[in-house]
């Protein structure tokens, strides 16, 4: 069937992975179509190829018995000849299984196919990722506060389990059907390992995404702490508020968006070169950011209280003045009434004194 030039087919998704192994080898791998692996994963029907990246390919699938949509991530042996890549994939599955949190991507299954392809089945994020939602635009403080709270909750749960994400960025935060954010892609995560266990990354290797990497992370992968993730979240806060990723001598957020100066100070603290100067943990990060955003509200609240007190004082003063004036008018009215009564009351004449009365009075006064 010929193509309709007025309605060309949509562009196909990239399906080729160019993988650079630690030994320097370059491996090219073409991600199979959904039809090619439709029934390869036990209990699933693979429906659509959604994306291809350095750690394999992601598909949308349906879980037959439960009738729900899930995501399937596969890592073929062809692109992971070095053992570390496979260890990271398996470690991600174990990390996700140990983080039972509403804002951490939930894992449903993990396994290996006969051709040594590893697969990971997780909940399906129908809203895509946060990078798609941001779309290079600035968003309101109210919206960003909600996003930061959810991401900080997820980081707090991971840090409590000794897991440092190390690759926090909008593309690794997924959006579920109900709008809830969920933290994903723990393939580069660092964990506090007991003695003798295999590390996630080779000594001296650097992992992460440059724009979101903290200074200590660029220096050495072994120097990462929970504060490393908080630095990346600080970068994301700036990006969510302004629509830009801070680079070099970046402009203050308040110059690019309608945010208070307190948010500028918070971002500077979150992105401090010294990890010790950043918020103490994810919960404090969320709380301090919320306070910075609400600074104008608190200032308006104080102004309203001051205005209210002034109005009460003014009202009492006016009432007192009104009472004094009323009392004065009442006194004046009473005085006028008394004067009118006095003027209208006839004066009785004094009877004359007879000679006998005068003599009697004189005699009584004589000793």
C-alpha positions as CSV (number, residue, x, y, z in Angstrom):
1,X,0.0,0.0,0.0
2,X,1.4,3.4,-1.0
3,X,1.9,6.1,1.6
4,X,-0.4,9.1,1.7
5,X,1.9,12.2,1.2
6,X,-0.7,14.3,3.0
7,X,-0.5,12.0,6.1
8,X,3.1,10.8,6.4
9,X,3.7,8.1,9.0
10,X,5.0,9.3,12.4
11,X,8.8,9.2,12.8
12,X,10.0,5.9,14.2
13,X,11.6,5.8,17.6
14,X,15.4,5.4,17.7
15,X,16.1,1.7,18.1
16,X,19.9,1.5,17.9
17,X,22.1,1.5,21.0
18,X,25.8,2.4,20.8
19,X,27.3,1.0,24.0
20,X,30.8,1.8,25.1
21,X,32.1,-0.9,27.5
22,X,34.7,-0.3,30.1
23,X,37.3,-2.1,28.0
24,X,36.8,0.5,25.3
25,X,34.8,-1.7,23.0
26,X,31.9,-0.2,21.0
27,X,28.8,-2.4,20.8
28,X,25.9,-1.6,18.5
29,X,22.6,-3.2,19.2
30,X,19.2,-2.8,17.4
31,X,16.4,-2.9,19.9
32,X,13.8,-5.5,18.7
33,X,10.3,-4.4,17.9
34,X,7.4,-5.1,20.2
35,X,6.2,-7.7,17.7
36,X,9.5,-9.6,17.8
37,X,9.5,-10.0,21.6
38,X,5.7,-9.9,22.1
39,X,5.5,-13.2,24.0
40,X,9.1,-13.5,25.2
41,X,8.5,-12.3,28.7
42,X,6.6,-14.8,30.9
43,X,3.1,-13.7,31.6
44,X,3.3,-10.6,29.5
45,X,2.3,-9.4,26.1
46,X,4.7,-6.8,24.9
47,X,2.8,-4.0,23.0
48,X,5.1,-1.1,22.2
49,X,8.7,0.0,22.1
50,X,8.8,3.2,24.2
51,X,12.4,4.1,24.3
52,X,16.0,3.1,23.9
53,X,19.0,4.1,26.1
54,X,22.4,3.2,27.2
55,X,21.1,0.6,29.6
56,X,18.7,-1.2,27.2
57,X,15.2,-0.7,25.9
58,X,11.8,0.0,27.6
59,X,8.5,-1.4,26.4
60,X,4.9,-1.1,27.3
61,X,3.3,-4.5,28.0
62,X,0.1,-6.0,29.4
63,X,0.2,-8.5,32.3
64,X,-2.4,-11.1,31.3
65,X,-3.5,-12.5,34.6
66,X,-3.9,-9.2,36.4
67,X,-5.1,-7.2,33.4
68,X,-2.8,-4.3,34.0
69,X,-0.3,-2.3,32.0
70,X,3.3,-2.5,33.0
71,X,6.7,-1.4,31.8
72,X,9.4,-3.8,30.8
73,X,13.1,-2.9,30.7
74,X,15.4,-5.3,29.0
75,X,19.2,-5.5,28.9
76,X,20.5,-7.9,26.2
77,X,23.8,-9.7,26.8
78,X,24.9,-8.2,23.5
79,X,25.3,-4.7,25.0
80,X,26.6,-5.8,28.4
81,X,29.6,-8.0,27.8
82,X,31.3,-6.4,30.8
83,X,30.0,-7.9,34.1
84,X,29.6,-4.5,35.8
85,X,26.7,-3.4,33.5
86,X,24.8,-6.6,34.4
87,X,25.6,-6.1,38.1
88,X,24.2,-2.6,37.9
89,X,21.0,-3.9,36.3
90,X,20.5,-6.6,38.8
91,X,21.4,-4.2,41.7
92,X,18.7,-1.8,40.4
93,X,16.1,-4.6,40.7
94,X,17.2,-5.4,44.2
95,X,17.1,-1.7,45.2
96,X,13.6,-1.2,43.8
97,X,12.4,-4.3,45.6
98,X,13.6,-2.9,48.9
99,X,12.1,0.6,48.5
100,X,8.4,0.2,49.1
101,X,7.4,3.9,48.8
102,X,4.6,5.6,46.9
103,X,7.1,7.9,45.2
104,X,9.6,5.2,44.2
105,X,8.9,3.1,41.1
106,X,7.4,-0.2,42.1
107,X,8.9,-3.4,40.8
108,X,6.7,-6.4,39.8
109,X,9.2,-8.9,38.5
110,X,12.8,-9.6,37.5
111,X,14.4,-12.4,35.6
112,X,16.6,-13.6,32.7
113,X,15.6,-15.1,29.4
114,X,17.2,-18.2,27.8
115,X,19.5,-15.9,25.7
116,X,20.8,-14.2,28.9
117,X,18.7,-11.1,28.3
118,X,17.8,-9.5,31.7
119,X,14.4,-8.0,32.1
120,X,12.8,-5.8,34.8
121,X,9.0,-5.4,35.1
122,X,7.8,-2.3,36.9
123,X,4.6,-0.2,37.2
124,X,3.6,1.8,34.1
125,X,4.1,5.6,34.1
126,X,1.5,6.7,31.6
127,X,2.4,10.4,32.0
128,X,5.9,10.0,30.7
129,X,8.7,11.6,32.7
130,X,9.1,15.0,34.4
131,X,11.4,16.3,31.6
132,X,8.5,15.9,29.2
133,X,6.1,17.6,31.7
134,X,8.5,20.5,32.3
135,X,8.8,21.1,28.5
136,X,11.4,23.8,29.0
137,X,8.8,26.1,30.7
138,X,8.7,27.9,34.0
139,X,6.2,26.6,36.5
140,X,4.5,28.1,39.5
141,X,5.9,28.0,43.0
142,X,2.8,26.1,44.1
143,X,3.3,23.4,41.6
144,X,7.1,23.2,42.2
145,X,6.5,22.9,45.9
146,X,4.3,19.9,45.4
147,X,6.9,18.3,43.0
148,X,9.8,18.9,45.4
149,X,7.9,17.4,48.3
150,X,7.3,14.2,46.4
151,X,10.8,13.9,45.1
152,X,12.3,14.7,48.5
153,X,10.0,12.0,50.1
154,X,11.4,9.5,47.6
155,X,15.0,10.5,48.3
156,X,14.4,10.4,52.0
157,X,13.2,6.8,51.7
158,X,16.2,5.8,49.6
159,X,18.7,7.5,51.8
160,X,17.2,5.8,54.8
161,X,18.1,2.5,53.2
162,X,21.6,3.6,52.4
163,X,20.9,4.2,48.7
164,X,22.2,7.3,46.9
165,X,20.6,7.8,43.4
166,X,23.6,9.6,41.8
167,X,21.6,10.3,38.6
168,X,18.7,12.4,39.8
169,X,17.3,14.5,36.9
170,X,13.8,15.2,35.4
171,X,14.1,12.3,32.9
172,X,14.5,9.8,35.8
173,X,11.3,11.1,37.6
174,X,8.2,9.4,36.1
175,X,4.6,10.6,36.1
176,X,1.9,8.1,37.0
177,X,-1.7,8.2,35.7
178,X,-2.9,10.0,38.8
179,X,-0.2,12.7,38.5
180,X,1.9,11.3,41.2
181,X,5.7,11.5,40.7
182,X,7.8,8.4,41.2
183,X,11.6,8.1,41.3
184,X,13.1,5.6,38.8
185,X,16.3,4.4,37.2
186,X,18.5,3.3,40.0
187,X,21.0,1.7,37.7
188,X,23.8,4.1,38.7
189,X,22.8,4.2,42.4
190,X,25.4,3.9,45.1
191,X,24.7,1.8,48.2
192,X,26.5,1.4,51.5
193,X,27.9,-2.1,51.1
194,X,29.1,-4.5,53.8
195,X,32.7,-5.4,53.7
196,X,33.7,-7.8,50.9
197,X,30.7,-7.0,48.6
198,X,31.0,-5.9,45.1
199,X,30.8,-2.1,44.5
200,X,28.3,-0.7,42.0
201,X,31.0,1.2,40.1
202,X,34.7,0.9,39.5
203,X,37.0,2.9,41.6
204,X,37.6,6.3,40.1
205,X,34.8,6.0,37.6
206,X,32.4,8.9,37.2
207,X,28.7,8.3,36.7
208,X,25.8,10.7,36.3
209,X,24.5,13.5,34.1
210,X,26.9,16.4,34.0
211,X,24.4,19.3,34.5
212,X,23.1,17.7,37.7
213,X,26.4,16.4,39.1
214,X,27.6,17.8,42.4
215,X,31.3,18.9,42.6
216,X,32.3,16.0,44.8
217,X,30.6,13.6,42.3
218,X,32.7,15.0,39.5
219,X,35.8,14.5,41.6
220,X,35.2,10.8,42.5
221,X,32.3,8.4,42.5
222,X,33.3,7.3,46.0
223,X,32.8,10.7,47.5
224,X,29.0,10.8,47.1
225,X,26.7,11.2,50.0
226,X,22.9,12.0,50.3
227,X,23.9,15.6,49.9
228,X,25.0,14.7,46.4
229,X,21.4,14.0,45.5
230,X,20.2,17.2,47.2
231,X,22.5,19.2,44.9
232,X,20.9,17.6,41.9
233,X,17.4,18.4,43.4
234,X,18.6,22.0,43.8
235,X,19.4,22.1,40.1
236,X,16.0,20.8,39.4
237,X,14.3,23.4,41.6
238,X,16.0,26.1,39.5
239,X,15.0,24.4,36.3
240,X,11.4,23.9,37.4
241,X,11.0,27.5,38.4
242,X,12.8,29.2,35.5
243,X,12.6,26.7,32.6
244,X,16.4,26.7,32.4
245,X,19.2,24.5,33.7
246,X,21.7,26.6,35.7
247,X,25.1,26.7,34.1
248,X,28.2,28.7,35.1
249,X,27.4,32.1,36.5
250,X,23.6,31.6,36.2
251,X,21.1,34.4,36.8
252,X,19.1,34.5,40.0
253,X,15.8,32.7,39.8
254,X,14.0,35.8,40.9
255,X,15.2,37.6,37.8
256,X,13.7,35.0,35.5
257,X,10.5,34.1,37.5
258,X,8.1,35.6,40.0
259,X,9.8,34.1,43.1
260,X,11.0,35.8,46.3
261,X,14.6,36.5,47.1
262,X,14.4,33.8,49.8
263,X,14.2,31.2,47.0
264,X,17.4,32.6,45.5
265,X,19.1,32.1,48.9
266,X,17.7,28.6,49.2
267,X,18.9,27.5,45.7
268,X,22.4,28.9,46.5
269,X,22.5,26.8,49.6
270,X,21.2,23.7,47.9
271,X,23.8,24.0,45.2
272,X,26.7,24.9,47.5
273,X,30.1,23.5,46.6
274,X,30.6,22.3,50.1
275,X,28.1,19.4,50.9
276,X,28.1,20.4,54.6
277,X,26.4,23.7,53.7
278,X,23.5,22.1,51.9
279,X,20.3,21.1,53.7
280,X,20.9,18.3,56.2
281,X,18.6,15.8,54.6
282,X,15.8,15.5,52.1
283,X,13.1,16.3,54.7
284,X,14.9,19.5,55.6
285,X,15.4,20.3,52.0
286,X,11.6,20.2,51.4
287,X,10.8,22.1,54.6
288,X,13.3,24.9,53.9
289,X,12.1,25.3,50.3
290,X,8.5,25.5,51.4
291,X,9.5,28.2,53.9
292,X,11.4,30.1,51.2
293,X,8.4,30.0,48.9
294,X,6.0,31.1,51.7
295,X,8.2,34.0,52.8
296,X,5.9,36.6,51.0
297,X,2.9,35.0,52.6
298,X,4.4,35.2,56.0
299,X,5.3,38.8,55.4
300,X,1.8,39.6,54.2
301,X,0.4,37.8,57.3
302,X,2.5,40.0,59.6
303,X,1.4,43.1,57.7
304,X,-2.2,42.0,58.0
305,X,-1.7,41.5,61.8
306,X,-0.1,44.9,62.2
307,X,-2.9,46.5,60.1
308,X,-5.5,44.7,62.2
309,X,-4.0,45.9,65.5
310,X,-3.8,49.4,64.1
311,X,-7.5,49.3,63.1
312,X,-8.5,48.0,66.6
313,X,-6.6,50.8,68.3
314,X,-8.1,53.4,65.9
315,X,-11.5,52.0,66.5
316,X,-11.1,52.1,70.3
317,X,-9.8,55.6,70.1
318,X,-12.7,56.7,67.9
319,X,-15.2,55.0,70.2
320,X,-13.6,56.8,73.3
321,X,-13.7,60.1,71.5
322,X,-17.4,59.5,70.5
323,X,-18.2,58.7,74.2
324,X,-16.5,61.8,75.4
325,X,-18.3,63.9,72.9
326,X,-21.6,62.3,73.8
327,X,-21.1,62.9,77.5
328,X,-20.3,66.5,76.8
329,X,-23.4,67.0,74.7
330,X,-25.5,65.3,77.4
331,X,-24.1,67.7,80.0
332,X,-24.7,70.7,77.8
333,X,-28.3,69.5,77.1
334,X,-28.9,69.0,80.8
335,X,-27.6,72.4,81.6
336,X,-29.9,73.9,79.0
337,X,-32.8,72.1,80.4
338,X,-32.0,73.4,83.9
339,X,-31.7,76.9,82.6
340,X,-35.0,76.7,80.8
341,X,-36.7,75.4,83.9
342,X,-35.2,78.1,86.0
343,X,-36.3,80.8,83.6
344,X,-39.8,79.4,83.3
345,X,-40.4,79.0,87.1
346,X,-42.1,82.1,88.7
347,X,-40.3,83.6,91.6
348,X,-42.5,83.9,94.8
349,X,-42.4,87.4,96.5
350,X,-41.0,87.6,100.0
351,X,-43.8,88.7,102.5
352,X,-43.0,92.0,104.4
353,X,-41.9,91.9,108.0
354,X,-44.2,93.6,110.5
355,X,-43.1,95.8,113.5
356,X,-44.1,93.1,115.9
357,X,-42.1,90.4,114.1
358,X,-39.1,92.7,114.0
359,X,-39.4,93.4,117.7
360,X,-39.8,89.7,118.5
361,X,-36.7,88.9,116.4
362,X,-34.7,91.6,118.1
363,X,-35.7,90.4,121.6
364,X,-34.7,86.8,120.8
365,X,-31.3,87.9,119.6
366,X,-30.7,89.9,122.9
367,X,-28.9,87.8,125.6
